[in-house]
């Protein structure tokens, strides 16, 4: 993934925490990308349950915790 693509993803993210971009998809699911290593990504449903992931279990647990702690703020400026 190019630097320009990563910048566009970051610019369009609804929330960024610890270099993870959180983007709400049209169906309400949350797409999470680790901007430092774009091969690490996952999709959570709005309750924080994993739908799909290319992350290891530890990283997935971390982003789920970030999401659950901040889900009320996602998309708010």
DSSP file (Angstrom, degrees, kcal/mol; ACC not computed):
  #  RESIDUE AA STRUCTURE BP1 BP2  ACC     N-H-->O    O-->H-N    N-H-->O    O-->H-N    TCO  KAPPA ALPHA  PHI   PSI    X-CA   Y-CA   Z-CA
    1    1 A X              0   0    0      0, 0.0    37,-0.1     0, 0.0    38,-0.1   0.000 360.0 360.0 360.0 134.8    0.0    0.0    0.0
    2    2 A X     >  -     0   0    0      1,-0.1     4,-2.3     4,-0.0     5,-0.2  -0.319 360.0-114.5 -78.3 161.1    1.4    3.4   -0.9
    3    3 A X  H  > S+     0   0    0      1,-0.2     4,-2.4     2,-0.2     5,-0.2   0.868 118.5  55.2 -59.6 -37.4    2.0    6.3    1.4
    4    4 A X  H  > S+     0   0    0      2,-0.2     4,-2.2     1,-0.2    -1,-0.2   0.901 107.6  48.3 -64.4 -41.3   -0.7    8.2   -0.5
    5    5 A X  H  > S+     0   0    0      2,-0.2     4,-2.4     1,-0.2    -2,-0.2   0.913 111.9  49.4 -65.0 -42.7   -3.2    5.5    0.1
    6    6 A X  H  X S+     0   0    0     -4,-2.3     4,-2.6     1,-0.2    -2,-0.2   0.901 110.4  50.9 -62.6 -40.6   -2.4    5.3    3.8
    7    7 A X  H  X S+     0   0    0     -4,-2.4     4,-2.8     2,-0.2    -1,-0.2   0.907 109.9  49.9 -62.9 -41.8   -2.7    9.1    4.1
    8    8 A X  H  X S+     0   0    0     -4,-2.2     4,-1.7     2,-0.2    -2,-0.2   0.909 111.2  48.7 -63.9 -42.2   -6.1    8.9    2.4
    9    9 A X  H  X S+     0   0    0     -4,-2.4     4,-0.7     2,-0.2    -2,-0.2   0.936 113.8  46.5 -61.8 -46.4   -7.3    6.2    4.7
   10   10 A X  H >< S+     0   0    0     -4,-2.6     3,-0.7     1,-0.2    -2,-0.2   0.908 111.3  51.7 -63.3 -42.4   -6.1    8.1    7.7
   11   11 A X  H 3< S+     0   0    0     -4,-2.8    -1,-0.2     1,-0.2    -2,-0.2   0.823 115.0  42.5 -63.9 -31.2   -7.7   11.3    6.5
   12   12 A X  H 3< S+     0   0    0     -4,-1.7    -1,-0.2    -5,-0.2    -2,-0.2   0.466  88.6 117.0 -95.6  -2.3  -11.0    9.6    6.0
   13   13 A X    <<  -     0   0    0     -3,-0.7    10,-0.2    -4,-0.7     3,-0.1  -0.317  61.4-143.1 -66.4 148.1  -11.0    7.6    9.3
   14   14 A X  S    S+     0   0    0      8,-1.9    61,-1.2     1,-0.3     2,-0.3   0.720  85.2   2.3 -80.3 -23.1  -13.6    8.3   11.8
   15   15 A X  E     -A   22   0A   0      7,-1.5     7,-3.2    59,-0.2     2,-0.4  -0.964  60.3-157.6-161.3 143.9  -11.1    7.8   14.6
   16   16 A X  E     +A   21   0A   0     -2,-0.3     2,-0.4     5,-0.2     5,-0.2  -0.997  15.2 174.0-128.3 128.8   -7.4    7.1   15.0
   17   17 A X  E >  S-A   20   0A   0      3,-2.2     3,-1.9    -2,-0.4    49,-0.1  -0.991  70.6 -18.1-134.4 124.4   -6.0    5.6   18.2
   18   18 A X  T 3  S-     0   0    0     -2,-0.4     3,-0.1     1,-0.3    -1,-0.1   0.845 128.4 -50.1  51.0  41.3   -2.3    4.5   18.6
   19   19 A X  T 3  S+     0   0    0      1,-0.2    16,-2.4    16,-0.1    17,-0.5   0.656 112.2 121.4  71.1  19.2   -1.8    4.4   14.8
   20   20 A X  E <   -AB  17  34A   0     -3,-1.9    -3,-2.2    14,-0.2     2,-0.4  -0.959  54.1-145.4-107.8 127.0   -4.9    2.3   14.2
   21   21 A X  E     -AB  16  33A   0     12,-2.9    12,-1.9    -2,-0.5     2,-0.5  -0.790   8.6-160.3 -93.3 136.4   -7.5    3.9   11.9
   22   22 A X  E     -AB  15  32A   0     -7,-3.2    -8,-1.9    -2,-0.4    -7,-1.5  -0.972  12.3-179.8-116.6 117.7  -11.2    3.1   12.7
   23   23 A X  E     - B   0  31A   0      8,-2.7     8,-3.1    -2,-0.5     2,-0.5  -0.978  23.4-136.0-125.1 125.3  -13.6    3.7    9.8
   24   24 A X  E     - B   0  30A   0     -2,-0.5     6,-0.2     6,-0.2     2,-0.1  -0.671  23.8-146.5 -79.3 125.2  -17.4    3.1   10.0
   25   25 A X    >   -     0   0    0      4,-3.3     3,-2.2    -2,-0.5    -1,-0.0  -0.425  28.9 -99.3 -86.6 166.5  -18.6    1.3    6.9
   26   26 A X  T 3  S+     0   0    0      1,-0.3    -1,-0.1     2,-0.1    -2,-0.0   0.818 123.6  53.1 -56.3 -33.5  -22.0    1.9    5.3
   27   27 A X  T 3  S-     0   0    0      2,-0.1    -1,-0.3     1,-0.1     3,-0.1   0.432 122.5-104.3 -85.5   2.9  -23.5   -1.2    7.0
   28   28 A X  S <  S+     0   0    0     -3,-2.2    -2,-0.1     1,-0.3    -1,-0.1   0.269  78.9 131.2  95.3 -11.4  -22.3    0.0   10.4
   29   29 A X        -     0   0    0     16,-0.1    -4,-3.3    -5,-0.1     2,-0.5  -0.320  56.4-123.6 -69.1 160.6  -19.3   -2.4   10.7
   30   30 A X  E     -BC  24  44A   0     14,-3.2    14,-2.6    -6,-0.2     2,-0.5  -0.936  15.6-155.4-113.7 120.0  -16.0   -0.9   11.8
   31   31 A X  E     -BC  23  43A   0     -8,-3.1    -8,-2.7    -2,-0.5     2,-0.5  -0.835  13.4-166.7 -94.5 127.7  -12.9   -1.4    9.5
   32   32 A X  E     -BC  22  42A   0     10,-3.0    10,-2.2    -2,-0.5     2,-0.4  -0.962   6.8-177.2-120.9 129.1   -9.6   -1.1   11.5
   33   33 A X  E     -BC  21  41A   0    -12,-1.9   -12,-2.9    -2,-0.5     2,-0.9  -0.989  26.5-134.4-127.5 132.7   -6.3   -0.8    9.8
   34   34 A X  E >   -B   20   0A   0      6,-2.5     3,-1.2    -2,-0.4     6,-0.3  -0.774  18.3-158.9 -83.4 108.0   -2.9   -0.7   11.5
   35   35 A X  T 3  S+     0   0    0    -16,-2.4     3,-0.4    -2,-0.9    -1,-0.2   0.743  88.1  56.9 -65.4 -24.5   -1.3    2.2    9.7
   36   36 A X  T 3  S+     0   0    0    -17,-0.5    -1,-0.3     1,-0.3     2,-0.2   0.721 126.5  17.6 -77.6 -21.7    2.2    1.1   10.6
   37   37 A X    X   -     0   0    0     -3,-1.2     3,-2.7     3,-0.2    -3,-0.4  -0.666  69.7-168.7-149.9  87.2    1.7   -2.3    9.0
   38   38 A X  T 3  S+     0   0    0     -3,-0.4    -3,-0.1     1,-0.3    -2,-0.0   0.557  81.7  74.9 -63.0  -7.0   -1.3   -2.3    6.6
   39   39 A X  T 3  S+     0   0    0      1,-0.1     2,-0.8    -5,-0.1    -1,-0.3   0.664  83.4  78.9 -73.6 -14.2   -1.2   -6.1    6.4
   40   40 A X    <   +     0   0    0     -3,-2.7    -6,-2.5    -6,-0.3     2,-0.3  -0.840  66.2 135.0 -97.2 106.5   -2.8   -6.0    9.9
   41   41 A X  E     +C   33   0A   0     -2,-0.8    13,-3.0    -8,-0.2    14,-0.4  -0.961  24.5 177.2-147.3 160.5   -6.5   -5.3    9.5
   42   42 A X  E     -CD  32  53A   0    -10,-2.2   -10,-3.0    -2,-0.3     2,-0.4  -0.978  22.2-133.4-157.4 167.7   -9.8   -6.4   10.9
   43   43 A X  E     -CD  31  52A   0      9,-2.7     8,-3.2    -2,-0.3     9,-1.3  -0.999  22.0-171.7-127.6 129.0  -13.5   -5.7   10.7
   44   44 A X  E     -CD  30  50A   0    -14,-2.6   -14,-3.2    -2,-0.4     6,-0.2  -0.864  21.8-124.0-113.6 150.8  -15.7   -5.6   13.9
   45   45 A X    >   -     0   0    0      4,-2.6     3,-2.3    -2,-0.3   -16,-0.1  -0.382  44.9 -90.4 -81.2 175.7  -19.4   -5.3   14.1
   46   46 A X  T 3  S+     0   0    0      1,-0.3    -1,-0.1     2,-0.1   -17,-0.1   0.705 128.9  57.1 -64.6 -18.2  -20.9   -2.4   16.1
   47   47 A X  T 3  S-     0   0    0      2,-0.1    -1,-0.3    24,-0.0   -18,-0.0   0.505 121.3-106.6 -87.5  -4.5  -20.8   -4.5   19.3
   48   48 A X  S <  S+     0   0    0     -3,-2.3     2,-0.3     1,-0.3    -2,-0.1   0.521  71.8 142.4  93.7   6.9  -17.0   -5.1   18.9
   49   49 A X        -     0   0    0      1,-0.1    -4,-2.6     2,-0.0    -1,-0.3  -0.631  56.3-109.3 -82.2 140.1  -17.2   -8.7   17.8
   50   50 A X  E     +D   44   0A   0     -2,-0.3    -6,-0.2    -6,-0.2     3,-0.1  -0.483  35.6 173.8 -72.0 131.5  -14.7   -9.8   15.1
   51   51 A X  E    S-     0   0A   0     -8,-3.2     2,-0.3     1,-0.5    -7,-0.2   0.784  73.1 -11.4 -99.9 -45.9  -16.1  -10.5   11.7
   52   52 A X  E     +D   43   0A   0     -9,-1.3    -9,-2.7     0, 0.0    -1,-0.5  -0.984  68.5 178.6-153.0 154.9  -12.8  -11.0    9.9
   53   53 A X  E     -D   42   0A   0     -2,-0.3   -11,-0.2   -11,-0.2   -13,-0.0  -0.991  33.6-171.6-159.8 145.7   -9.2  -10.4   10.7
   54   54 A X        +     0   0    0    -13,-3.0     2,-0.2    -2,-0.3   -12,-0.1   0.073  69.4 104.2-116.4  17.5   -5.6  -10.7    9.5
   55   55 A X  S    S-     0   0    0    -14,-0.4     2,-0.1   -15,-0.1   -15,-0.0  -0.640  77.0-110.0 -96.1 153.9   -4.3   -9.7   13.0
   56   56 A X     >  -     0   0    0     -2,-0.2     4,-2.5     1,-0.1     5,-0.2  -0.375  40.4-100.4 -73.9 166.1   -2.8  -12.0   15.6
   57   57 A X  H  > S+     0   0    0      1,-0.2     4,-2.4     2,-0.2     5,-0.2   0.852 120.4  52.1 -59.9 -38.7   -5.0  -12.6   18.7
   58   58 A X  H  > S+     0   0    0      2,-0.2     4,-1.8     1,-0.2    -1,-0.2   0.927 112.3  44.2 -65.0 -45.4   -3.1  -10.1   20.9
   59   59 A X  H  > S+     0   0    0      2,-0.2     4,-2.5     1,-0.2     5,-0.2   0.889 112.8  52.9 -66.7 -39.3   -3.4   -7.2   18.4
   60   60 A X  H  X S+     0   0    0     -4,-2.5     4,-2.3     1,-0.2    -2,-0.2   0.922 108.5  49.6 -61.9 -44.2   -7.1   -8.1   17.8
   61   61 A X  H  X S+     0   0    0     -4,-2.4     4,-2.1    -5,-0.2    -1,-0.2   0.885 110.3  52.6 -61.8 -38.0   -7.8   -8.0   21.5
   62   62 A X  H  X S+     0   0    0     -4,-1.8     4,-2.4     2,-0.2    -2,-0.2   0.945 111.4  43.4 -63.3 -49.5   -6.0   -4.6   21.7
   63   63 A X  H  X S+     0   0    0     -4,-2.5     4,-2.7     1,-0.2    -2,-0.2   0.853 111.5  55.0 -69.5 -31.8   -8.0   -3.0   19.0
   64   64 A X  H  X S+     0   0    0     -4,-2.3     4,-3.0    -5,-0.2    -1,-0.2   0.923 109.6  47.6 -62.9 -41.9  -11.3   -4.5   20.3
   65   65 A X  H  X S+     0   0    0     -4,-2.1     4,-2.2     2,-0.2    -2,-0.2   0.917 111.4  50.2 -64.8 -43.0  -10.5   -2.9   23.7
   66   66 A X  H  X S+     0   0    0     -4,-2.4     4,-1.5     2,-0.2    -2,-0.2   0.941 114.3  45.7 -58.0 -47.1   -9.7    0.5   22.0
   67   67 A X  H  X S+     0   0    0     -4,-2.7     4,-1.5     1,-0.2     3,-0.5   0.952 112.8  48.1 -63.2 -50.5  -13.0    0.3   20.1
   68   68 A X  H  < S+     0   0    0     -4,-3.0     4,-0.2     1,-0.2    -1,-0.2   0.856 112.8  49.1 -61.7 -35.1  -15.2   -0.7   23.0
   69   69 A X  H  < S+     0   0    0     -4,-2.2    -1,-0.2    -5,-0.2    -2,-0.2   0.805 126.2  26.7 -72.0 -28.6  -13.7    2.0   25.2
   70   70 A X  H >X S+     0   0    0     -4,-1.5     3,-2.1    -3,-0.5     4,-0.8   0.300  82.1 111.5-119.3   8.1  -14.2    4.7   22.6
   71   71 A X  T 3< S+     0   0    0     -4,-1.5     3,-0.4     1,-0.3    -1,-0.1   0.775  75.9  60.0 -61.2 -26.1  -17.1    3.5   20.4
   72   72 A X  T 34 S+     0   0    0     -4,-0.2    -1,-0.3     1,-0.2    -2,-0.1   0.705 108.4  46.1 -72.1 -17.2  -19.4    6.3   21.7
   73   73 A X  T X4 S+     0   0    0     -3,-2.1     3,-2.5     2,-0.1    -1,-0.2   0.595  80.7 123.5 -97.4 -13.7  -16.9    8.9   20.3
   74   74 A X  T 3< S+     0   0    0     -4,-0.8   -59,-0.2    -3,-0.4     3,-0.1  -0.237  83.2   8.6 -60.1 130.1  -16.3    7.3   16.9
   75   75 A X  T 3  S+     0   0    0    -61,-1.2     2,-0.4     1,-0.3    -1,-0.3   0.336  99.8 119.1  84.4  -7.0  -17.1    9.7   14.1
   76   76 A X    <         0   0    0     -3,-2.5    -1,-0.3     1,-0.1    -3,-0.0  -0.753 360.0 360.0 -92.6 138.1  -17.6   12.7   16.5
   77   77 A X              0   0    0     -2,-0.4    -1,-0.1    -3,-0.1    -3,-0.1   0.439 360.0 360.0 -86.5 360.0  -15.2   15.7   16.1
